[in-house]
């Protein structure tokens, strides 16, 4: 709601928020493509190896399949499957230049000792 107090125009905080184009303040993280996480390369190697074994397994005879199952190493990596993206800290979005400027402005006025 606009109020005219002593010939000065004032806006409510909600009107100011609505005036800001939120999409201009943030963008998709280029490192994780907006997921907020990155696949562990160790697990990618494991999955590739499993797929290769599966493809090779389908061409074997029944006796050879039993032998290959007994000899296969089923050890999965002990590391996590995903890592939290360090670029966006798991949010999937990062601030644009305009977003950073706005944050600096807000920090300054919220904390004058900043």
DSSP file (Angstrom, degrees, kcal/mol; ACC not computed):
  #  RESIDUE AA STRUCTURE BP1 BP2  ACC     N-H-->O    O-->H-N    N-H-->O    O-->H-N    TCO  KAPPA ALPHA  PHI   PSI    X-CA   Y-CA   Z-CA
    1    1 A X              0   0    0      0, 0.0     2,-0.4     0, 0.0    11,-0.1   0.000 360.0 360.0 360.0 128.6    0.0    0.0    0.0
    2    2 A X        -     0   0    0      9,-0.1     2,-0.4     7,-0.0     9,-0.2  -0.711 360.0-170.7 -86.9 133.6    1.4    3.4   -1.0
    3    3 A X  E     -A   10   0A   0      7,-1.4     7,-1.8    -2,-0.4     2,-0.8  -0.983  16.7-144.9-125.1 136.6    1.1    6.1    1.6
    4    4 A X  E     +A    9   0A   0     -2,-0.4     2,-0.6     5,-0.2     5,-0.2  -0.864  24.2 175.3-102.3 104.1    1.9    9.7    1.0
    5    5 A X  E >  S-A    8   0A   0      3,-1.8     3,-1.1    -2,-0.8    -2,-0.1  -0.940  73.0 -20.7-114.4 114.5    3.4   11.1    4.2
    6    6 A X  T 3  S-     0   0    0     -2,-0.6    -1,-0.2     1,-0.3     3,-0.1   0.915 126.0 -53.8  54.2  47.9    4.5   14.7    4.0
    7    7 A X  T 3  S+     0   0    0      1,-0.2     2,-0.4    -3,-0.1    -1,-0.3   0.680 112.2 121.0  63.2  21.0    4.8   14.5    0.2
    8    8 A X  E <   -A    5   0A   0     -3,-1.1    -3,-1.8     2,-0.0     2,-0.5  -0.934  60.2-132.6-113.9 140.1    7.0   11.4    0.3
    9    9 A X  E     -A    4   0A   0     -2,-0.4     2,-0.4    -5,-0.2    -5,-0.2  -0.808  25.1-172.7 -94.9 124.6    6.0    8.2   -1.3
   10   10 A X  E     -A    3   0A   0     -7,-1.8    -7,-1.4    -2,-0.5     2,-0.4  -0.911   7.9-155.8-117.7 144.1    6.4    5.0    0.8
   11   11 A X        -     0   0    0     -2,-0.4    -9,-0.1    -9,-0.2     2,-0.1  -0.896  22.1-116.3-114.7 146.6    6.0    1.4   -0.2
   12   12 A X     >  -     0   0    0     -2,-0.4     4,-1.7   -11,-0.1     3,-0.3  -0.409  32.8-109.3 -72.7 160.5    5.2   -1.5    2.0
   13   13 A X  H  > S+     0   0    0      1,-0.2     4,-2.2     2,-0.2     5,-0.1   0.850 119.0  55.6 -60.7 -34.6    7.8   -4.2    2.3
   14   14 A X  H  > S+     0   0    0      1,-0.2     4,-2.2     2,-0.2    -1,-0.2   0.858 104.5  52.2 -69.7 -34.8    5.6   -6.6    0.3
   15   15 A X  H  > S+     0   0    0     -3,-0.3     4,-1.2     2,-0.2    -1,-0.2   0.888 109.7  49.6 -66.6 -37.5    5.3   -4.1   -2.6
   16   16 A X  H  X S+     0   0    0     -4,-1.7     4,-0.9     2,-0.2     3,-0.3   0.919 110.0  50.6 -66.0 -42.9    9.1   -3.8   -2.7
   17   17 A X  H >< S+     0   0    0     -4,-2.2     3,-0.7     1,-0.2    -2,-0.2   0.903 109.2  51.4 -61.5 -40.9    9.5   -7.6   -2.7
   18   18 A X  H 3< S+     0   0    0     -4,-2.2    -1,-0.2     1,-0.2    -2,-0.2   0.766 104.4  58.3 -68.4 -24.6    7.0   -7.9   -5.6
   19   19 A X  H 3< S+     0   0    0     -4,-1.2     2,-0.4    -3,-0.3    -1,-0.2   0.737  89.4  88.0 -75.3 -22.6    9.0   -5.3   -7.6
   20   20 A X  S << S-     0   0    0     -4,-0.9     2,-1.0    -3,-0.7     3,-0.1  -0.626  79.0-133.4 -82.3 130.7   12.1   -7.4   -7.5
   21   21 A X    >   -     0   0    0     -2,-0.4     3,-1.3     1,-0.2     4,-0.4  -0.742  17.2-164.5 -82.6 103.8   12.5  -10.0  -10.3
   22   22 A X  G >> S+     0   0    0     -2,-1.0     3,-1.7     1,-0.3     4,-0.9   0.852  84.7  61.3 -60.1 -37.1   13.5  -13.1   -8.3
   23   23 A X  G 34 S+     0   0    0      1,-0.3    -1,-0.3     2,-0.2     3,-0.1   0.750  98.6  57.5 -64.2 -22.9   14.8  -14.9  -11.4
   24   24 A X  G <4 S+     0   0    0     -3,-1.3    75,-0.4     1,-0.2    74,-0.3   0.611 103.3  55.3 -80.6 -11.1   17.3  -12.1  -11.9
   25   25 A X  T <4 S+     0   0    0     -3,-1.7    71,-2.3    -4,-0.4     2,-0.3   0.685 113.4  27.4 -95.5 -20.9   18.8  -12.8   -8.5
   26   26 A X  E  <  -B   95   0B   0     -4,-0.9     2,-0.3    69,-0.3    69,-0.2  -0.960  59.3-172.5-141.3 157.8   19.6  -16.5   -8.8
   27   27 A X  E     -B   94   0B   0     67,-2.7    67,-2.7    -2,-0.3     2,-0.1  -0.939  40.5 -76.8-144.2 166.3   20.4  -19.0  -11.5
   28   28 A X  E     -B   93   0B   0     -2,-0.3    65,-0.3    65,-0.2     2,-0.3  -0.393  54.0-105.5 -66.2 138.1   20.8  -22.8  -11.8
   29   29 A X     >> -     0   0    0     63,-2.3     4,-1.1     1,-0.2     5,-0.6  -0.483  24.1-152.7 -65.6 126.2   24.1  -24.1  -10.4
   30   30 A X  T  45S+     0   0    0     -2,-0.3    -1,-0.2     1,-0.2    -2,-0.1   0.729  89.6  55.6 -74.7 -20.3   26.4  -25.0  -13.4
   31   31 A X  T  45S+     0   0    0      1,-0.1    -1,-0.2     7,-0.0    -2,-0.0   0.914 123.5  20.0 -79.8 -43.2   28.3  -27.6  -11.4
   32   32 A X  T >45S-     0   0    0      6,-0.1     3,-1.3    53,-0.0     5,-0.3   0.401  99.5-123.9-107.1   0.7   25.4  -29.8  -10.3
   33   33 A X  T 3<5S-     0   0    0     -4,-1.1    -3,-0.2     1,-0.3    -5,-0.1   0.831  73.1 -53.4  59.1  35.3   22.8  -28.7  -12.9
   34   34 A X  T 3 <S+     0   0    0     -5,-0.6    -1,-0.3    -7,-0.1    -4,-0.1   0.469 116.8 107.4  84.9   2.1   20.4  -27.7  -10.2
   35   35 A X  S <  S-     0   0    0     -3,-1.3    -2,-0.1     2,-0.2     3,-0.1   0.781  75.3-136.0 -82.6 -27.2   20.3  -31.0   -8.3
   36   36 A X  S    S+     0   0    0      1,-0.2    49,-1.8    -7,-0.1     2,-0.3   0.451  77.0  71.9  84.2   0.0   22.3  -29.8   -5.3
   37   37 A X  E     -C   84   0C   0     -5,-0.3     2,-0.4    47,-0.3    47,-0.2  -0.972  65.8-145.0-145.8 158.4   24.4  -33.0   -5.4
   38   38 A X  E     -C   83   0C   0     45,-3.0    45,-3.0    -2,-0.3     2,-0.1  -0.982  28.5-112.5-127.1 136.6   27.1  -34.6   -7.5
   39   39 A X  E     -C   82   0C   0     -2,-0.4     2,-0.4    43,-0.2    43,-0.2  -0.435  34.1-112.6 -69.1 139.4   27.5  -38.3   -8.2
   40   40 A X    >>  -     0   0    0     41,-2.9     4,-1.7     1,-0.1     3,-0.5  -0.582  17.8-140.9 -71.3 125.7   30.6  -39.9   -6.6
   41   41 A X  H 3> S+     0   0    0     -2,-0.4     4,-2.1     1,-0.2     5,-0.2   0.802 100.4  61.5 -61.2 -28.5   33.0  -41.0   -9.4
   42   42 A X  H 3> S+     0   0    0      1,-0.2     4,-1.9     2,-0.2    -1,-0.2   0.916 105.6  46.2 -62.6 -42.7   33.8  -44.2   -7.5
   43   43 A X  H <> S+     0   0    0     -3,-0.5     4,-2.9    37,-0.2     5,-0.2   0.864 107.8  57.0 -68.4 -35.4   30.2  -45.2   -7.8
   44   44 A X  H  X S+     0   0    0     -4,-1.7     4,-2.2     1,-0.2    -2,-0.2   0.912 108.2  47.5 -61.0 -41.5   30.1  -44.3  -11.5
   45   45 A X  H  X S+     0   0    0     -4,-2.1     4,-2.5     2,-0.2    -1,-0.2   0.912 112.0  50.4 -63.8 -42.2   32.9  -46.7  -12.1
   46   46 A X  H  X S+     0   0    0     -4,-1.9     4,-2.5     2,-0.2    -2,-0.2   0.926 111.3  47.4 -61.9 -46.3   31.2  -49.4  -10.0
   47   47 A X  H  X S+     0   0    0     -4,-2.9     4,-2.4     2,-0.2    -1,-0.2   0.889 111.7  51.0 -64.3 -39.0   27.9  -49.0  -12.0
   48   48 A X  H  X S+     0   0    0     -4,-2.2     4,-2.3    -5,-0.2    -1,-0.2   0.924 111.4  48.0 -62.6 -44.0   29.8  -49.1  -15.3
   49   49 A X  H  X S+     0   0    0     -4,-2.5     4,-2.5     1,-0.2    -2,-0.2   0.906 111.0  51.0 -63.6 -41.8   31.5  -52.3  -14.3
   50   50 A X  H  X S+     0   0    0     -4,-2.5     4,-2.4     1,-0.2    -1,-0.2   0.903 110.4  49.0 -62.8 -41.5   28.3  -53.9  -13.1
   51   51 A X  H  X S+     0   0    0     -4,-2.4     4,-2.4     2,-0.2    -1,-0.2   0.897 110.8  50.3 -65.7 -39.6   26.6  -53.0  -16.4
   52   52 A X  H  X S+     0   0    0     -4,-2.3     4,-2.3     2,-0.2    -2,-0.2   0.915 111.9  47.9 -63.6 -42.3   29.5  -54.5  -18.4
   53   53 A X  H  X S+     0   0    0     -4,-2.5     4,-2.5     2,-0.2    -2,-0.2   0.900 110.5  52.0 -64.0 -40.2   29.3  -57.7  -16.3
   54   54 A X  H  X S+     0   0    0     -4,-2.4     4,-1.4     2,-0.2    -2,-0.2   0.921 110.4  47.8 -62.7 -44.2   25.6  -57.9  -16.8
   55   55 A X  H  < S+     0   0    0     -4,-2.4     4,-0.5     1,-0.2    -1,-0.2   0.912 116.0  43.9 -63.8 -42.1   26.0  -57.6  -20.6
   56   56 A X  H >< S+     0   0    0     -4,-2.3     3,-0.8     1,-0.2     4,-0.4   0.831 108.3  59.7 -70.2 -32.0   28.7  -60.2  -20.6
   57   57 A X  H >< S+     0   0    0     -4,-2.5     3,-1.0     1,-0.2    -1,-0.2   0.821  96.0  61.5 -65.9 -33.6   26.7  -62.5  -18.3
   58   58 A X  T 3< S+     0   0    0     -4,-1.4    -1,-0.2     1,-0.2    -2,-0.2   0.734 101.8  52.1 -69.4 -21.7   23.8  -62.7  -20.7
   59   59 A X  T <  S+     0   0    0     -3,-0.8    -1,-0.2    -4,-0.5    -2,-0.2   0.546  92.0  96.5 -91.4  -7.2   25.9  -64.4  -23.3
   60   60 A X  S <  S-     0   0    0     -3,-1.0     2,-0.1    -4,-0.4    -3,-0.0  -0.384  76.9-111.3 -81.8 159.4   27.3  -67.1  -21.1
   61   61 A X     >  -     0   0    0     -2,-0.1     4,-2.2     1,-0.1     5,-0.2  -0.324  38.1 -98.8 -77.0 170.2   26.0  -70.7  -20.7
   62   62 A X  H  > S+     0   0    0      1,-0.2     4,-1.9     2,-0.2     5,-0.1   0.902 123.7  48.3 -59.6 -43.9   24.3  -71.8  -17.5
   63   63 A X  H  > S+     0   0    0      1,-0.2     4,-1.8     2,-0.2    -1,-0.2   0.908 112.6  48.1 -64.4 -42.7   27.5  -73.5  -16.2
   64   64 A X  H  > S+     0   0    0      1,-0.2     4,-2.5     2,-0.2    -1,-0.2   0.846 108.0  56.3 -68.0 -32.9   29.6  -70.5  -17.0
   65   65 A X  H  X S+     0   0    0     -4,-2.2     4,-2.2     2,-0.2    -1,-0.2   0.920 106.5  49.3 -64.0 -43.8   27.1  -68.2  -15.3
   66   66 A X  H  X S+     0   0    0     -4,-1.9     4,-1.7     1,-0.2    -2,-0.2   0.907 113.0  47.5 -61.8 -42.0   27.3  -70.1  -12.0
   67   67 A X  H  X S+     0   0    0     -4,-1.8     4,-1.8     1,-0.2    -2,-0.2   0.910 111.9  49.1 -66.0 -43.0   31.1  -70.0  -12.1
   68   68 A X  H  X S+     0   0    0     -4,-2.5     4,-1.1     1,-0.2    -1,-0.2   0.850 108.8  53.2 -69.0 -32.9   31.2  -66.3  -12.8
   69   69 A X  H  < S+     0   0    0     -4,-2.2    -1,-0.2     1,-0.2     3,-0.2   0.900 110.2  47.9 -66.4 -40.4   28.7  -65.5  -10.0
   70   70 A X  H  < S+     0   0    0     -4,-1.7    -2,-0.2     1,-0.2    -1,-0.2   0.862 117.2  41.9 -67.6 -35.7   30.9  -67.4   -7.5
   71   71 A X  H  < S+     0   0    0     -4,-1.8    -1,-0.2    -5,-0.1    -2,-0.2   0.574  90.4 109.8 -89.1 -10.4   34.1  -65.6   -8.7
   72   72 A X     <  -     0   0    0     -4,-1.1     2,-0.7    -3,-0.2    -3,-0.0  -0.378  68.8-128.7 -71.6 143.3   32.6  -62.1   -9.0
   73   73 A X        -     0   0    0      1,-0.1    -1,-0.1    -2,-0.1    -2,-0.1  -0.833  23.4-176.1 -90.7 113.8   33.6  -59.4   -6.6
   74   74 A X        +     0   0    0     -2,-0.7     2,-0.5     2,-0.1    -1,-0.1   0.191  32.2 138.0 -96.6  16.7   30.4  -57.9   -5.2
   75   75 A X        -     0   0    0      1,-0.0     2,-0.2     3,-0.0    -2,-0.1  -0.492  38.3-157.8 -71.1 116.9   32.1  -55.3   -3.1
   76   76 A X        -     0   0    0     -2,-0.5   -33,-0.1     1,-0.1    -2,-0.1  -0.611  31.8 -91.7 -87.1 153.1   30.3  -52.0   -3.3
   77   77 A X        -     0   0    0     -2,-0.2    -1,-0.1     1,-0.1     4,-0.0  -0.334  25.3-144.2 -60.6 145.9   32.1  -48.7   -2.6
   78   78 A X  S    S+     0   0    0     -3,-0.1    -1,-0.1     2,-0.1     3,-0.1   0.523  72.2  96.6 -89.5  -6.5   31.8  -47.7    1.1
   79   79 A X  S    S-     0   0    0      1,-0.1   -39,-0.0     2,-0.1    -2,-0.0  -0.373  89.8 -86.1 -78.3 161.4   31.7  -44.0    0.1
   80   80 A X        -     0   0    0      1,-0.1   -37,-0.2    -2,-0.1    -1,-0.1  -0.307  29.7-128.1 -65.6 153.7   28.4  -42.1   -0.2
   81   81 A X  S    S+     0   0    0      1,-0.1   -41,-2.9   -42,-0.1     2,-0.3   0.887  90.8  29.6 -69.4 -39.2   26.7  -42.3   -3.6
   82   82 A X  E     -C   39   0C   0    -43,-0.2     2,-0.4   -39,-0.0   -43,-0.2  -0.897  67.0-149.6-123.3 151.3   26.3  -38.5   -3.8
   83   83 A X  E     -C   38   0C   0    -45,-3.0   -45,-3.0    -2,-0.3     2,-0.3  -0.916  32.2-108.6-111.2 145.0   28.3  -35.5   -2.5
   84   84 A X  E     -C   37   0C   0     -2,-0.4   -47,-0.3   -47,-0.2     2,-0.2  -0.568  44.6-104.0 -70.3 134.8   26.7  -32.2   -1.7
   85   85 A X     >> -     0   0    0    -49,-1.8     4,-1.1    -2,-0.3     5,-0.6  -0.399  24.7-156.1 -63.8 128.4   27.6  -29.7   -4.3
   86   86 A X  T  45S+     0   0    0      2,-0.2    -1,-0.2     1,-0.2    -2,-0.0   0.716  88.7  60.4 -78.7 -20.8   30.3  -27.3   -2.9
   87   87 A X  T  45S+     0   0    0      1,-0.2    -1,-0.2     7,-0.0    -2,-0.0   0.931 123.6  16.2 -72.1 -46.3   29.3  -24.6   -5.4
   88   88 A X  T >45S-     0   0    0      6,-0.1     3,-1.2   -59,-0.0     5,-0.3   0.420  98.0-124.0-109.4  -1.1   25.7  -24.1   -4.3
   89   89 A X  T 3<5S-     0   0    0     -4,-1.1    -3,-0.2     1,-0.2    -5,-0.1   0.838  74.8 -52.5  59.2  36.0   25.9  -25.9   -0.9
   90   90 A X  T 3 <S+     0   0    0     -5,-0.6    -1,-0.2    -7,-0.1    -4,-0.1   0.469 117.8 106.6  85.3   2.1   23.1  -28.3   -1.9
   91   91 A X  S <  S-     0   0    0     -3,-1.2    -2,-0.1     2,-0.2     3,-0.1   0.773  75.5-136.0 -84.7 -26.5   20.6  -25.6   -2.9
   92   92 A X  S    S+     0   0    0      1,-0.2   -63,-2.3    -7,-0.1     2,-0.3   0.366  77.0  78.0  85.9  -6.1   20.9  -26.2   -6.7
   93   93 A X  E     -B   28   0B   0     -5,-0.3     2,-0.3   -65,-0.3   -65,-0.2  -0.966  59.2-161.1-134.9 151.2   21.0  -22.4   -7.3
   94   94 A X  E     -B   27   0B   0    -67,-2.7   -67,-2.7    -2,-0.3     2,-0.2  -0.904  30.9 -98.3-126.7 159.2   23.6  -19.8   -7.0
   95   95 A X  E     -B   26   0B   0     -2,-0.3   -69,-0.3   -69,-0.2     2,-0.1  -0.494  30.9-137.0 -76.5 143.5   23.3  -16.0   -6.8
   96   96 A X     >  -     0   0    0    -71,-2.3     4,-2.4    -2,-0.2     5,-0.2  -0.295  38.1 -92.2 -82.1 179.1   23.8  -13.8   -9.8
   97   97 A X  H  > S+     0   0    0      1,-0.2     4,-2.1     2,-0.2     5,-0.1   0.913 131.1  49.3 -60.4 -42.5   25.9  -10.6   -9.6
   98   98 A X  H  > S+     0   0    0    -74,-0.3     4,-2.3     1,-0.2    -1,-0.2   0.890 109.5  52.1 -64.4 -39.2   22.6   -8.7   -8.9
   99   99 A X  H  > S+     0   0    0    -75,-0.4     4,-2.3     2,-0.2    -2,-0.2   0.896 109.0  49.5 -63.6 -41.1   21.7  -11.2   -6.2
  100  100 A X  H  X S+     0   0    0     -4,-2.4     4,-2.4     2,-0.2    -1,-0.2   0.901 110.2  51.0 -64.7 -40.7   25.1  -10.8   -4.5
  101  101 A X  H  X S+     0   0    0     -4,-2.1     4,-2.2     1,-0.2    -2,-0.2   0.916 110.4  49.1 -63.2 -42.3   24.8   -7.0   -4.6
  102  102 A X  H  X S+     0   0    0     -4,-2.3     4,-2.7     2,-0.2    -2,-0.2   0.913 110.5  50.7 -63.3 -42.4   21.3   -7.2   -3.0
  103  103 A X  H  X S+     0   0    0     -4,-2.3     4,-2.8     1,-0.2     5,-0.2   0.903 109.9  49.8 -62.8 -41.2   22.6   -9.6   -0.3
  104  104 A X  H  X S+     0   0    0     -4,-2.4     4,-2.2     2,-0.2    -1,-0.2   0.907 111.6  49.4 -63.1 -40.7   25.5   -7.2    0.5
  105  105 A X  H  X S+     0   0    0     -4,-2.2     4,-2.0     2,-0.2    -2,-0.2   0.934 113.1  45.8 -62.8 -47.3   23.0   -4.3    0.7
  106  106 A X  H  X S+     0   0    0     -4,-2.7     4,-2.2     1,-0.2     5,-0.3   0.921 112.4  50.9 -64.2 -44.2   20.7   -6.2    3.0
  107  107 A X  H  X S+     0   0    0     -4,-2.8     4,-2.5     1,-0.2     7,-0.2   0.906 109.4  52.0 -59.3 -41.4   23.6   -7.4    5.2
  108  108 A X  H  < S+     0   0    0     -4,-2.2     6,-0.3    -5,-0.2    -1,-0.2   0.923 114.4  40.8 -62.2 -44.6   24.9   -3.8    5.5
  109  109 A X  H  < S+     0   0    0     -4,-2.0     3,-0.3     1,-0.2    -1,-0.2   0.742 116.6  48.1 -81.8 -22.6   21.5   -2.4    6.6
  110  110 A X  H  < S+     0   0    0     -4,-2.2     2,-0.5     1,-0.3    -2,-0.2   0.884 125.9  28.3 -78.6 -40.1   20.6   -5.3    9.0
  111  111 A X    ><  -     0   0    0     -4,-2.5     3,-2.0    -5,-0.3    -1,-0.3  -0.873  67.1-172.7-122.9  96.2   24.0   -5.3   10.6
  112  112 A X  T 3  S+     0   0    0     -2,-0.5    -1,-0.1    -3,-0.3    -4,-0.1   0.690  85.2  63.0 -64.1 -16.5   25.6   -1.8   10.5
  113  113 A X  T 3         0   0    0      1,-0.2    -1,-0.3    -3,-0.1    -5,-0.1   0.416 360.0 360.0 -86.1   3.3   28.9   -3.2   11.9
  114  114 A X    <         0   0    0     -3,-2.0    -1,-0.2    -6,-0.3    -2,-0.1   0.466 360.0 360.0 -67.3 360.0   29.3   -5.4    8.8
